[in-house]
Amino acid sequence: MNAAVHDNLTDCQSFRRSSDTRAPGITARIAATISTWRSRVRDRNAFAHLEYRDLRDMRMSQWEVERELAKPFWRG
């Protein structure tokens, strides 16, 4: 194997390693985003089942709850 071919293979391998080290970061961010979305869905479903006295204790109006429930899961 000549030196030029060896250098090209080495460059490809180092590039592959550097992209592999970024993959867990991306995977972790995707997992965190999905976790946040699921949490929002659970929280908004809980809002839907609150009674008037619970809302009053939280100092929230029915309108505020309806506005929160109307949001899609990806909006904070």
BELTA-V785040 format. One record per helix or strand of 3 or more residues. SS is the DSSP state (2 for helix, 1 for strand). FROM is the first residue (numbers start at 1). LEN is the number of residues. Records with the same first field share a line. If there is no record, write none. Layout:
SS = FROM-LEN, FROM-LEN
This chain:
2 = 3-46, 52-6, 62-9
